[in-house]
Amino acid sequence: MNPTLAKSIAVLVPTGMLLFGSTLQFSRRKGLATLFQVIGAACLVAVVIAHVCEALGWFPRMHWGLEHSVGHYIDLVAAIVGLSLFPIGYLFGALTREVA
């Protein structure tokens, strides 16, 4: 098995759980903070899916893994958005949540 594929599948489980949990939280508590978390988690799942596509050789015209290619920029932008929005949403939600 391709090492990139093995790593991608291993990371797909926790990022999928992150997306599921943030979606569940958004369905219960609709707000800007939870929306940021859902968008951030979806972007992180997009990064993992991009790596799965790279490992399996899907969409070869995207030139996955090559610098200055469309696949590289999709992966990069999704990683930046995911790694910034999810923690911002989590922090914003923690700071605005009422203590019972």
Sequence and secondary structure as in RCSB ss.txt:
>XXXX:A:sequence
MNPTLAKSIAVLVPTGMLLFGSTLQFSRRKGLATLFQVIGAACLVAVVIAHVCEALGWFPRMHWGLEHSVGHYID
LVAAIVGLSLFPIGYLFGALTREVA
>XXXX:A:secstr
  HHHHHHHHHHHHHHHHHHHHHHHHHHS SHHHHHHHHHHHHHHHHHHHHHHHHHT SGGG TTSTTSHHHHHH
HHHHHHHHHHHHHHHHHHHHHS   
